[in-house]
Amino acid sequence: MSNQLDLKNYSEMEENDLMKEDLATIIIVLGSFLYAGGSLEEVDHFVLDRMAELIDNRLDGIPEDVSIH
């Protein structure tokens, strides 16, 4: 993580703070939020959309016949 994010206060983060982060950081922040008792219903759709976009970008270039476990 390039800068320290307050993992306990995901719900108070600004949209731009999280949208600039990489996939690993988003997974850590979201996972910490859920582990602390948050629910997926509380996660803004833009965060999930950004996470999906980063996952798609990461998976680009993987041959279709490769199985990911």
Sequence and secondary structure as in RCSB ss.txt:
>XXXX:A:sequence
MSNQLDLKNYSEMEENDLMKEDLATIIIVLGSFLYAGGSLEEVDHFVLDRMAELIDNRLDGIPEDVSIH
>XXXX:A:secstr
  S   GGGGGGS HHHHHTS HHHHHHHHHHHHHTT  GGGS HHHHHHHHHHHHHHHTT  TT    
